[in-house]
Amino acid sequence: MNEVGEAGNIAGLVMTFGPMVLIFVLMYVILIMPQRKREKKMREMINSSVVGDKVVTHSGMVGKIVNIKDDEFTIETSIEKTKITVKKWAIKEVDKPVSV
């Protein structure tokens, strides 16, 4: 094959697959990277939790951490001080008390 034919082949491939590659790169930058940042921030927040922090679970339960064991939190809810054990992945928010 001559050099002109090879150059035409390469240009044809770039014109064919270039837009698809560009779309995949844009989707990664717009959708996947921000999601990974949010997940990393959430993991760091949950792993830095200590006894006394207030938490909200994905199901809407609100309580104060009274015990941390491996991948579980024991939270205390309501006036009756009901204790509930939940997995770390079930935590939606952590509210750290303000230290003075």
Contacts in CASP RR format, 6 or more apart in sequence:
PFRMAT RR
TARGET T0000
AUTHOR 0000-0000-0000
METHOD contacts of the structure
MODEL  1
MNEVGEAGNIAGLVMTFGPMVLIFVLMYVILIMPQRKREKKMREMINSSV
VGDKVVTHSGMVGKIVNIKDDEFTIETSIEKTKITVKKWAIKEVDKPVSV
45 94 0 8 1.000
46 88 0 8 1.000
46 91 0 8 1.000
46 94 0 8 1.000
47 88 0 8 1.000
49 55 0 8 1.000
49 65 0 8 1.000
49 68 0 8 1.000
49 73 0 8 1.000
49 91 0 8 1.000
49 94 0 8 1.000
50 65 0 8 1.000
50 68 0 8 1.000
51 65 0 8 1.000
51 66 0 8 1.000
51 67 0 8 1.000
51 68 0 8 1.000
52 64 0 8 1.000
52 65 0 8 1.000
52 66 0 8 1.000
52 97 0 8 1.000
53 64 0 8 1.000
53 65 0 8 1.000
53 94 0 8 1.000
53 95 0 8 1.000
53 96 0 8 1.000
53 97 0 8 1.000
54 62 0 8 1.000
54 63 0 8 1.000
54 64 0 8 1.000
54 65 0 8 1.000
54 94 0 8 1.000
54 95 0 8 1.000
54 97 0 8 1.000
55 62 0 8 1.000
55 63 0 8 1.000
55 64 0 8 1.000
55 65 0 8 1.000
55 73 0 8 1.000
55 75 0 8 1.000
55 91 0 8 1.000
55 92 0 8 1.000
55 93 0 8 1.000
55 94 0 8 1.000
55 95 0 8 1.000
56 62 0 8 1.000
56 63 0 8 1.000
56 91 0 8 1.000
56 92 0 8 1.000
56 93 0 8 1.000
56 95 0 8 1.000
57 75 0 8 1.000
57 86 0 8 1.000
57 90 0 8 1.000
57 91 0 8 1.000
57 92 0 8 1.000
58 90 0 8 1.000
58 91 0 8 1.000
58 92 0 8 1.000
59 90 0 8 1.000
60 92 0 8 1.000
61 75 0 8 1.000
61 77 0 8 1.000
61 84 0 8 1.000
61 86 0 8 1.000
62 77 0 8 1.000
63 75 0 8 1.000
63 76 0 8 1.000
63 77 0 8 1.000
64 75 0 8 1.000
64 76 0 8 1.000
65 73 0 8 1.000
65 74 0 8 1.000
65 75 0 8 1.000
66 74 0 8 1.000
66 75 0 8 1.000
66 76 0 8 1.000
66 83 0 8 1.000
67 73 0 8 1.000
67 74 0 8 1.000
68 74 0 8 1.000
71 87 0 8 1.000
71 88 0 8 1.000
71 89 0 8 1.000
72 85 0 8 1.000
72 86 0 8 1.000
72 87 0 8 1.000
72 88 0 8 1.000
73 85 0 8 1.000
73 86 0 8 1.000
73 87 0 8 1.000
73 88 0 8 1.000
73 91 0 8 1.000
74 83 0 8 1.000
74 84 0 8 1.000
74 85 0 8 1.000
75 83 0 8 1.000
75 84 0 8 1.000
75 85 0 8 1.000
75 86 0 8 1.000
76 82 0 8 1.000
76 83 0 8 1.000
77 83 0 8 1.000
77 84 0 8 1.000
END
